[in-house]
Amino acid sequence: MRAVLPCLAAASLLSAAPVGAQTPMRKVELMSGDSLASFPWTSLAADPRGDGLKARLPDAKEFFYTIDAKADLVWFKVVIWDAVPEDWFGISVAFDSDDKPDNGMTWWGTNKTKFDRIACAFLFKADDHWQGYAGVGDSESIGRGNMTNLTTDVRVAVDRGQRALAIGVPRAALGAATTIRALATVGSMVANNDDVPNEGMVTVKLKP
């Protein structure tokens, strides 16, 4: 499991990249979903049940975001239809951060929009901790096999009661624009499974 890369598309990219450019694995401390309960979440998109690539992998239900101004983090959350797996999961959020929808890399899920940056967390449970890949990368670096060149300073939370996965992204890692567009996907440690929305991206306002 430790040699497997975070998603099938990334695996093909990384296999051709120099070792120094590949995404490093690291320990990641998960936050409790309760720590995010007080934030005012905004729903961005809903997704039907049963439209993922693999029935046994997490299936997206709804995509949300909120802003933690005190910590200067933008949180993205995906609620899934069934329980969060006990020992592994994957969540990623792709962004059009420069208001140029025709540039960047084509998303490798069923949604074929283009993106400039990705925030990702592809994790599995070890003996007494979680580890894997977590951070933010730009499309140029991702094309060379590094998913987290912009920062590894992301937060990851799991709310098993709400069946939700969440990733907190430093505001600075999203660029200078006050409005960006995004899509999310959930899956396993090794494969993306279900995009939300299924086509295009949704608007995220980073300022009121």
Kinemage of the C-alpha trace (Angstrom):
@kinemage 1
@onewidth
@group {chain A} dominant
@subgroup {mainchain}
@vectorlist {calphas} color= white
{ca met a 1} P 0.000 0.000 0.000
{ca arg a 2} L 2.808 2.444 0.830
{ca ala a 3} L 4.187 2.418 -2.676
{ca val a 4} L 0.817 3.142 -4.297
{ca leu a 5} L 0.146 6.722 -5.361
{ca pro a 6} L -2.928 8.767 -4.553
{ca cys a 7} L -4.983 8.314 -7.677
{ca leu a 8} L -4.757 6.372 -10.891
{ca ala a 9} L -4.017 9.404 -13.037
{ca ala a 10} L -1.425 10.691 -10.616
{ca ala a 11} L 0.216 7.280 -10.573
{ca ser a 12} L 0.847 7.428 -14.307
{ca leu a 13} L 2.234 10.940 -13.950
{ca leu a 14} L 4.510 10.114 -11.051
{ca ser a 15} L 5.895 6.959 -12.581
{ca ala a 16} L 7.629 9.070 -15.221
{ca ala a 17} L 8.829 11.775 -12.838
{ca pro a 18} L 12.223 11.973 -11.097
{ca val a 19} L 12.137 10.621 -7.562
{ca gly a 20} L 12.913 14.086 -6.168
{ca ala a 21} L 9.811 15.475 -7.839
{ca gln a 22} L 7.427 12.870 -6.553
{ca thr a 23} L 4.955 13.554 -3.785
{ca pro a 24} L 6.340 12.635 -0.340
{ca met a 25} L 4.233 10.609 2.058
{ca arg a 26} L 3.916 11.900 5.619
{ca lys a 27} L 1.990 11.486 8.830
{ca val a 28} L -1.218 13.527 9.015
{ca glu a 29} L -3.155 14.243 12.195
{ca leu a 30} L -6.894 14.130 11.577
{ca met a 31} L -9.133 16.745 13.152
{ca ser a 32} L -12.507 15.873 14.619
{ca gly a 33} L -15.541 16.936 12.647
{ca asp a 34} L -16.892 18.498 15.831
{ca ser a 35} L -14.223 21.195 15.591
{ca leu a 36} L -15.869 22.462 12.393
{ca ala a 37} L -19.484 22.229 13.503
{ca ser a 38} L -19.826 25.899 14.469
{ca phe a 39} L -18.865 27.246 11.036
{ca pro a 40} L -21.596 28.470 8.644
{ca trp a 41} L -21.277 26.002 5.766
{ca thr a 42} L -22.467 26.962 2.273
{ca ser a 43} L -23.716 24.221 -0.050
{ca leu a 44} L -22.084 24.350 -3.486
{ca ala a 45} L -23.475 21.291 -5.281
{ca ala a 46} L -25.440 18.077 -4.735
{ca asp a 47} L -24.799 14.709 -6.357
{ca pro a 48} L -27.052 11.678 -6.909
{ca arg a 49} L -26.469 8.324 -5.273
{ca gly a 50} L -24.869 5.535 -7.260
{ca asp a 51} L -23.044 7.517 -9.959
{ca gly a 52} L -19.476 6.723 -8.840
{ca leu a 53} L -17.076 4.576 -10.817
{ca lys a 54} L -16.933 1.831 -8.170
{ca ala a 55} L -19.864 0.975 -5.895
{ca arg a 56} L -17.602 -0.008 -2.983
{ca leu a 57} L -15.824 3.385 -2.862
{ca pro a 58} L -17.125 6.632 -1.291
{ca asp a 59} L -19.992 8.179 -3.241
{ca ala a 60} L -20.406 11.969 -3.030
{ca lys a 61} L -23.728 13.411 -1.848
{ca glu a 62} L -23.102 17.154 -1.318
{ca phe a 63} L -20.227 19.638 -1.565
{ca phe a 64} L -19.826 22.518 0.931
{ca tyr a 65} L -17.351 25.215 1.887
{ca thr a 66} L -16.750 27.654 4.732
{ca ile a 67} L -14.086 30.177 5.714
{ca asp a 68} L -12.180 30.162 8.992
{ca ala a 69} L -11.039 33.798 9.006
{ca lys a 70} L -9.130 33.416 12.268
{ca ala a 71} L -6.936 30.606 10.928
{ca asp a 72} L -6.965 31.995 7.359
{ca leu a 73} L -8.244 28.675 6.027
{ca val a 74} L -10.879 27.873 3.427
{ca trp a 75} L -12.541 24.564 4.293
{ca phe a 76} L -14.113 22.266 1.707
{ca lys a 77} L -16.339 19.377 2.804
{ca val a 78} L -17.944 16.485 0.953
{ca val a 79} L -20.766 14.563 2.594
{ca ile a 80} L -20.977 11.018 1.237
{ca trp a 81} L -23.933 8.665 0.989
{ca asp a 82} L -22.555 5.842 3.106
{ca ala a 83} L -20.206 5.560 6.083
{ca val a 84} L -16.658 6.868 5.845
{ca pro a 85} L -14.282 3.884 5.500
{ca glu a 86} L -12.491 3.062 8.739
{ca asp a 87} L -8.954 2.687 7.412
{ca trp a 88} L -8.592 4.797 4.268
{ca phe a 89} L -10.163 7.596 2.215
{ca gly a 90} L -9.402 10.183 -0.424
{ca ile a 91} L -10.678 13.706 -0.998
{ca ser a 92} L -9.472 16.282 -3.473
{ca val a 93} L -10.697 19.679 -4.626
{ca ala a 94} L -9.654 21.077 -8.009
{ca phe a 95} L -9.638 24.843 -8.599
{ca asp a 96} L -9.779 27.286 -11.472
{ca ser a 97} L -8.009 30.054 -9.580
{ca asp a 98} L -7.118 32.455 -12.405
{ca asp a 99} L -10.534 32.920 -14.086
{ca lys a 100} L -9.207 31.295 -17.270
{ca pro a 101} L -11.251 28.109 -17.698
{ca asp a 102} L -9.443 27.006 -20.866
{ca asn a 103} L -5.937 26.726 -19.397
{ca gly a 104} L -4.402 24.303 -16.921
{ca met a 105} L -4.737 20.512 -16.835
{ca thr a 106} L -7.844 18.515 -17.685
{ca trp a 107} L -9.384 16.882 -14.624
{ca trp a 108} L -8.941 13.094 -14.783
{ca gly a 109} L -12.338 12.164 -13.342
{ca thr a 110} L -15.631 11.949 -15.204
{ca asn a 111} L -15.845 15.758 -15.072
{ca lys a 112} L -13.527 16.916 -17.874
{ca thr a 113} L -13.105 20.556 -16.841
{ca lys a 114} L -9.624 22.105 -16.509
{ca phe a 115} L -7.933 23.145 -13.272
{ca asp a 116} L -4.981 25.263 -12.084
{ca arg a 117} L -4.518 23.870 -8.561
{ca ile a 118} L -5.549 20.885 -6.444
{ca ala a 119} L -5.899 20.394 -2.712
{ca cys a 120} L -5.766 16.700 -1.847
{ca ala a 121} L -5.683 14.238 1.025
{ca phe a 122} L -5.210 10.548 0.204
{ca leu a 123} L -4.691 8.792 3.515
{ca phe a 124} L -4.638 5.373 5.149
{ca lys a 125} L -4.450 4.278 8.762
{ca ala a 126} L -1.180 2.880 10.073
{ca asp a 127} L -0.607 1.394 13.539
{ca asp a 128} L -1.384 4.508 15.584
{ca his a 129} L -1.600 7.304 13.026
{ca trp a 130} L -2.746 8.286 9.550
{ca gln a 131} L -0.345 8.812 6.670
{ca gly a 132} L -0.323 9.461 2.962
{ca tyr a 133} L -0.376 12.474 0.675
{ca ala a 134} L -1.872 15.821 1.681
{ca gly a 135} L -1.298 19.330 0.376
{ca val a 136} L -1.839 21.733 -2.518
{ca gly a 137} L -0.179 21.622 -5.933
{ca asp a 138} L -0.405 23.562 -9.176
{ca ser a 139} L -1.136 21.908 -12.505
{ca glu a 140} L 2.396 22.395 -13.843
{ca ser a 141} L 3.977 20.629 -10.878
{ca ile a 142} L 1.304 17.930 -10.837
{ca gly a 143} L 2.181 17.228 -14.467
{ca arg a 144} L 5.716 16.474 -13.247
{ca gly a 145} L 4.460 14.196 -10.481
{ca asn a 146} L 4.384 16.460 -7.399
{ca met a 147} L 0.890 16.888 -5.961
{ca thr a 148} L 1.883 19.189 -3.085
{ca asn a 149} L 4.476 21.676 -4.366
{ca leu a 150} L 2.607 24.780 -3.133
{ca thr a 151} L 2.139 23.660 0.460
{ca thr a 152} L 1.661 20.640 2.700
{ca asp a 153} L 0.106 22.880 5.358
{ca val a 154} L -3.453 21.646 4.962
{ca arg a 155} L -5.846 20.405 7.636
{ca val a 156} L -7.918 17.235 7.242
{ca ala a 157} L -11.058 16.391 9.202
{ca val a 158} L -13.420 13.417 9.312
{ca asp a 159} L -16.945 13.616 10.701
{ca arg a 160} L -18.214 10.050 10.848
{ca gly a 161} L -21.571 11.095 12.259
{ca gln a 162} L -22.266 13.337 9.265
{ca arg a 163} L -20.451 10.969 6.874
{ca ala a 164} L -18.215 13.829 5.827
{ca leu a 165} L -14.630 14.399 4.693
{ca ala a 166} L -13.115 17.883 4.850
{ca ile a 167} L -9.887 19.608 3.867
{ca gly a 168} L -8.778 23.039 5.076
{ca val a 169} L -6.697 25.001 2.567
{ca pro a 170} L -4.552 28.048 3.434
{ca arg a 171} L -6.079 31.092 1.779
{ca ala a 172} L -2.705 32.024 0.248
{ca ala a 173} L -2.533 28.674 -1.583
{ca leu a 174} L -5.633 29.591 -3.597
{ca gly a 175} L -4.121 32.645 -5.277
{ca ala a 176} L -5.035 36.301 -5.177
{ca ala a 177} L -8.536 36.190 -6.702
{ca thr a 178} L -11.532 36.910 -4.481
{ca thr a 179} L -13.688 34.400 -6.409
{ca ile a 180} L -12.569 31.003 -7.714
{ca arg a 181} L -14.286 27.941 -9.163
{ca ala a 182} L -14.039 24.421 -7.766
{ca leu a 183} L -15.050 20.783 -8.038
{ca ala a 184} L -14.517 18.003 -5.512
{ca thr a 185} L -14.060 14.272 -5.659
{ca val a 186} L -13.956 11.446 -3.122
{ca gly a 187} L -12.564 7.953 -3.306
{ca ser a 188} L -9.921 5.694 -1.829
{ca met a 189} L -6.220 6.047 -1.092
{ca val a 190} L -5.474 4.979 -4.678
{ca ala a 191} L -8.402 6.103 -6.830
{ca asn a 192} L -10.812 8.985 -7.312
{ca asn a 193} L -14.377 7.705 -7.567
{ca asp a 194} L -17.098 10.342 -7.704
{ca asp a 195} L -17.021 14.004 -8.744
{ca val a 196} L -19.313 16.734 -7.485
{ca pro a 197} L -20.517 18.468 -9.588
{ca asn a 198} L -20.471 16.011 -12.469
{ca glu a 199} L -19.933 18.780 -15.040
{ca gly a 200} L -18.126 22.090 -14.810
{ca met a 201} L -17.231 23.871 -11.581
{ca val a 202} L -19.050 25.842 -8.916
{ca thr a 203} L -18.270 29.375 -7.772
{ca val a 204} L -16.581 29.913 -4.408
{ca lys a 205} L -16.546 33.427 -2.976
{ca leu a 206} L -13.498 33.999 -0.803
{ca lys a 207} L -14.749 37.376 0.359
{ca pro a 208} L -18.339 38.372 1.265
